[in-house]
Amino acid sequence: MVFNKESLKKMFPNLAKELECEENKVGIRSVRTNTGTGENAVSERLVHYTPDVIDFVRRCDNEQQAEEIIAYLEKRGELERQYAERLRKQLKEKGVRSFGPKKEADYYLKHGEQ
């Protein structure tokens, strides 16, 4: 199916607006015709990485959210009681940012490609 610019705008006005918008553009630095080569080039830095309680706490905005994460993982048996208590003590005394800076959305996508 072939579209010219005007018919695209009429049929899909929001899509046309997004395509013309400058703020959401992603640069393409290379093109691979062999998919196997492309797959092998993908970063392996975070391939088999499983986030731990600290990773989850670093996504929290406040102490209440962090406490919910700790309680949930402790209830599921993924945290030992003593470790959960140490985390709660640090949370209460030093705050949620004592575990590290907040991890933004898409953290693993952005940092896994380095």
C-alpha positions in Angstrom: 0.0 0.0 0.0 1.4 3.4 -1.0 0.6 6.7 0.7 1.4 10.2 -0.2 1.9 12.7 2.5 -1.5 14.3 2.2 -3.5 11.1 2.3 -1.4 9.9 5.3 -2.3 13.2 7.1 -6.0 12.7 6.3 -6.2 9.0 7.3 -3.8 9.2 10.3 -3.5 12.7 11.5 -1.9 11.9 14.8 0.6 9.5 13.3 1.6 12.1 10.7 2.0 14.7 13.5 4.3 12.3 15.4 6.4 11.6 12.3 6.9 15.3 11.7 7.7 16.1 15.3 11.3 16.7 16.1 11.3 15.8 19.8 10.8 12.0 19.6 13.3 11.2 16.9 15.8 8.3 17.3 18.9 8.2 15.2 19.8 5.1 13.4 23.6 4.6 13.4 23.8 1.4 11.4 21.8 -1.1 9.5 22.4 -4.9 9.4 21.0 -7.1 6.7 22.1 -10.3 8.6 20.0 -10.7 11.7 22.4 -13.1 13.3 25.1 -10.5 13.3 22.8 -8.0 14.8 21.7 -10.4 17.5 25.3 -11.1 18.4 26.1 -7.4 18.6 23.5 -6.8 21.4 25.1 -5.9 24.7 25.4 -8.7 27.2 26.0 -6.5 30.2 22.5 -7.0 31.7 21.4 -10.1 29.7 21.0 -12.5 32.7 20.8 -9.8 35.4 18.0 -10.2 37.9 17.1 -7.0 39.9 17.4 -7.4 43.7 15.6 -5.6 46.5 18.0 -2.6 46.3 17.2 -2.2 42.6 13.5 -2.1 43.4 14.0 0.3 46.3 15.9 2.7 44.1 12.8 3.0 41.9 10.8 4.2 44.8 9.8 7.9 45.3 9.4 7.7 49.0 9.9 5.6 52.2 6.4 4.2 52.2 6.9 2.7 48.7 10.3 1.2 49.7 8.7 -0.3 52.9 6.0 -2.0 50.7 8.7 -3.5 48.5 10.7 -4.8 51.5 7.6 -6.2 53.1 6.4 -7.9 49.9 9.8 -9.6 49.2 10.0 -10.7 52.8 6.5 -12.1 52.8 7.4 -14.1 49.6 10.5 -15.5 51.3 12.8 -13.7 48.9 14.4 -11.7 51.8 15.5 -13.1 55.1 14.0 -11.4 58.2 17.4 -10.1 59.5 18.2 -8.5 56.1 14.8 -7.0 55.8 15.2 -5.4 59.3 18.6 -4.0 58.3 17.0 -2.5 55.2 14.2 -1.0 57.2 16.7 0.5 59.7 18.7 2.1 56.9 15.5 3.3 55.3 14.2 4.9 58.6 17.6 6.4 59.6 19.0 7.5 56.3 16.1 7.7 53.8 15.3 6.0 50.5 18.1 7.8 48.6 20.7 6.2 50.9 20.3 3.1 48.7 21.5 5.0 45.7 20.1 7.5 43.2 16.6 6.9 41.8 16.5 4.6 38.8 14.6 6.3 36.0 12.2 4.6 33.6 13.9 2.4 31.0 17.0 2.3 33.2 18.0 -1.2 32.0 17.4 -0.4 28.4 19.5 2.7 28.6 22.3 1.3 30.6 22.4 -2.2 29.1 23.6 -0.9 25.8 26.9 0.5 27.1 
